[in-house]
């Protein structure tokens, strides 16, 4: 799913998302299944710390982390995926 600023969120695999920006920065994000009796997915924000290679030395700011969260929430809402954020 693409956003007007050129960023995107997409499934990378069964338990992961990929967030990318127009400038080439990207980060793989774990996207956990909820516990046995709960539906949907779980996103753990504190795990989003560094950009992926070749920018892995750069930390992701709190402001950027919140922006990523909001985009993932839009992504999940459009696909009707229940989401819990920790």
C-alpha positions, 0 to 999 in steps of 0.5 A, spaced: 500 500 500 502 506 497 502 513 501 502 520 498 509 521 501 512 516 497 512 511 503 509 504 503 507 498 507 506 491 504 507 484 507 514 481 507 512 474 509 507 471 514 509 474 520 513 481 517 511 487 514 516 492 510 515 499 511 519 503 505 520 510 504 521 514 497 528 516 499 530 508 499 530 507 507 526 501 509 525 497 515 522 490 516 517 489 522 515 483 526 507 483 525 505 477 530 499 473 530 495 474 537 495 469 542 491 463 541 483 465 542 484 473 539 484 475 532 488 479 528 495 481 529 500 485 534 505 490 533 510 491 538 513 499 537 519 498 541 522 493 536 522 498 531 529 501 532 534 501 526 533 502 519 535 496 514 541 495 510 545 500 508 542 505 513 542 500 519 547 505 523 541 510 523 536 510 529 529 511 527 526 517 531 520 516 536 516 521 531 518 517 525 516 510 529 509 514 530 508 515 523 510 508 521 505 506 526 499 510 523 501 508 516 500 500 519 494 502 522 491 505 516 494 499 512 490 494 517 484 498 517 483 497 509 485 490 509 480 489 515 486 486 520 485 487 527 491 490 530 493 491 537 499 496 538 504 495 544 
